[in-house]
Amino acid sequence: MWHKVNPIAFRLPYIVSWKSSWYGDKKGYSESLAHDIKAREILAKELTGIPIGDILMSKNDESVVVDIFTSKASLILGKTGEQVEIIKTKLQNKLGGKFIINVKEIKQPDINAKIVAFSVANQIEKRMPYKRAIKQALQKAMEKGAGGIKIKVGGRLNGAEIARKETFKEGNIPTQTIRANIDYTTIRAETVYGTIGLKVWIYKGDIYKKNKKLDS
């Protein structure tokens, strides 16, 4: 028997770290966790329609630092950074405390699983043939230096009456090797025919303890 395991969780804390970094004792842990979840929900709502990579959060007694990784920083910053201030004000008004938001540009969006999944889902929602969208994503990822990429898609593909699943793969995806740096995400595309589910795996090479480095 075998079990499906999230590739990110499988590699904690060997070559990847947690998305949230803070300490909570027994009395305040549930409150801190709820605060973290609510902050992410607000950010997800405010950043709808923007290609977002990871959102990393770290807390201390004084403030909450939020690092937002995106392929299009200008959509979050606005012309003079006013959009970030609006998001910061909403977080502080709803959750209290002080928030510091840092927007960081993703240098290679074509090999970031979340950005790739967002792009494919967005094209499917605009009624582009799913095979063309996925094959373009596979080609771009391999051209940018990915060791391998796999995309699974499931649902009423192209409006078919019976839902089905299809898998597209290029290169190598060593999912059982812990040192393999595999970026993974899931996303949904809401179409007129119903929900299309997407899973994306991208292999970026191996990470050893001597040169351990997190890539967002």
N, C-alpha and C positions, 0 to 999 in steps of 0.2 A: 504493500500500500504506500501511496505517496500523497503529499498534501501540497496545495498551492500556497506559496508564501510570497508576500510582497517583497520584491527585490531590494527596496530601500531598507525595510525593517530587518531583512536577513543580514545586511551588512553593518548594522549598528552594533557596537560603536567602533568597528574595525577600521573602515575607510571612510565612513560618512558620519556626520554628527546630527543631533536633533535639530528640528526647525525652531524650537523654542528653548531658550537657555535661562532658567531661573530656579531658585530654591524655595520650597514651601514646606513648612513643618506640618505636623499632623493636624493642627487646629486650622491653619490658614490655607492648606493645600487645595481644598475644594473651591474656595473662593478665588484663589489665584488661577486655577484651571478654568473656571467659568469666565473670569476676566479675559483670559487668553483667547478662549473660543469666541466670545462676543466681539473682541477686537478684530479677529480674523473674519467674522461674518460681516462686520461693517466695512472692512477693507474690500472684501469680495464684492459687496454691493456697489461701493463707490468706484471700483475699478472694472466694472462690467464692460466687456467689449474691447478691453486693452490686453495685448499679449503679455502676460505676466509669467515669469519663471518662478523662483522661490520667494517666499516672504519669511524672513528670519526675524525673530523677536527675542530680545534679552531684557530682563527686568532687574532693577535694584530698588533700594528704598526710596530713591529720589525720582526716578523716571523710567519710562519704557522706550527702548530704542528699537525702531522698526526699519529693517533694511529690505527694500523692494527691488527685486531684480526684474528688469524688463528690456525688451528689444526696441521699445519706442519710448524713451524717457520723456520726450517733448509732450506726449499726450498726458502724462501725469504732472509734469512740472508747469505746463502752460507757458506763456510768453515770459513771465517774470517770476515764476514760482508761486503764483497765487493759488493754483489748484491744490498744491501740497498743503498750504496753510488752511484751506477750507476743510480738507480731510482731517488734518490735525485738530482743528477746532471741533469738528463733529465727534471725534474720538474722546477728546477731553470733556466735552459737555455731557456725553452719554455715559462715560466710564469713570470720569474723574482722573486726577493725577496729571502728570506731565508726559507728553509724548514727543519724541524726536524722530522724524522721518527722514531717512536717507534713500534717495533714488539712485540705483546703479545700473549702468548699461551692460547688457549681455553682449560679449564680443562676438560669439559665434552662435547666433540664434538657430541656425540650421541643424545643430547637433544638441539642442536643448529639448528634452522630451515634451515639456509643457508647451513650449512655443510651437513645436512641430504639430502637436495634437490640436492646439488652438487653431492653427492655420488650416489643417485638414478639415476639422469640424466646421469652421467658418465657410469653407468652400462647399462642403456638402449641404449646409443650410441654404446656400445661394444656388442650389440645384446643379452644381457642377458634378459630372460623373465621378463617383467615389474612386474608381480605379485610376483615373487620370490624376486626381488629387494625391492619392497615396503614392503612386509611382513617381510623381514629381518630387515628393518629400523624400522618398528612398534615394533617388538620384542625387539630390542636393546634399543629403547627409553624407553619403559616401564620397562625394566630391570634396567636401569640407574636412575629410579625414576621419570619419567615424569608422570604427573597426567592424561594426555591424549594426543593423537596424531591423526591427520587426514591428509590424503594425497589424493588430487584429481588429476587425470591424464586424459588428453584428447588428441585426435588426431587419427591417423591411427595406433591403437594399434596392435602390432605383424604383421604389414603390411596389415591389413584388408582394403578392398577397401572403406568401408564407415567409416568415423570417428565417434568416440563415446566417451563418458565420463564415468569414473568409480570413485567411492569414496571408500576409505579404512579407517577404523576408529578403534581405541582402546581407552578405557577409556572415560574421560569426557572433553568436550571443551566448557566451558561457555563463548561464544563470546559476550554476552550482559552484562556481569558483568565487570565493569570498573576496579575493583581491581584485576581481574584475570590477572596474568602475562602470556600473550600468545605471543609466538614468531611466526612470520609469514613471509613467503617469496614466491616469484614466480620465476620460472626458465624455460628455454627451453632446450630440448634435440633434437639436430639435427641428425636425422637418415636418412638412404637411402630412407625411405618411405615418409619422410617429417618431419615437426616439431611436437614434442610431448610437450605439456604444462604440467607443474607441479605446484601445490600449496600445501604448507605445513603449518599446524598449530601445535604448540606444547604448551601444557599447563603445566606451571611450578609451579603452586600454586598461592596463593593470596598474594598481597602486601598491607599492611596498612601504613598509614602515619607515624606511630610511628617507624616502622622498614623498611621505604622506602629504597630500594636498587636496583640499576640497574644491571641486569645480562646480560653480552655480550656473 
